[in-house]
């Protein structure tokens, strides 16, 4: 299943799976987004699966947000 990212102001709602297939584009999207937004919220209530690659993408995004 694909990953859909919906934006409402600074809240991004994710729908689908964050896995080996989608993690790279997910990570790239939010690393770019963090260059233009100082604060954002990622809502994962509609995410059906997160694998190890998905968790690693969250870790990288989080670390980039802190720096």
N, C-alpha and C positions, 0 to 999 in steps of 0.2 A: 504494500500500500504506500502511496506517495505521502509526502508531508506537505500540508497546506499551512501557510503563515498568513494570518489576518491581522491587520493593524487598526487600532482604534486609539488615536492620540499616541501616547507612549506605552500602550499596552499591546503586546503581540500575543495573539492566541494561536497555539499550535494544534493542528488536527492531523492525526495519523500516527506514523511510526518514525522514531529517530533511531536508525540502525545503520548498518554498514553501507546501505544503499543511499541514505539521505544525510548522514552525519556530516560529510564534507561540505555539501552545499549549505546546510544549516549553520555550520560553523562560519563559513565564509560570509553568509548573509549578515549574521550578527556582529562579526568583527568589523565589517564595513559600516553597519548601522551605528556601532559604538563610536565611530569617528565623527558622527553628526549629532548624536544625542548624548547628553550627559547622564540622564537617568532613563531607565526603561524597565518594564515588567514583562516577564515571559510567563504566560499562563499555560500550564501543561495539563489542565483538567481533561482535555479531549485527546490526549496522547494515549494510544492503546498499547505501545510497547517502546521500551528504551533498552538497547543492548549495550555492551561494553564500549563500542565505538561512539554511541550516542552519549553515554556518560562522560567519556573522554572529551567530546566536543563541548559539553557543558563546562567541564573543568577548564578548558582552554579559554572559552568565552569569559568565564568568571575571572580568571587570572588577568586577561586583557582588560577587563573592566576596572580592575583594581589599580592597574598601572597607569 
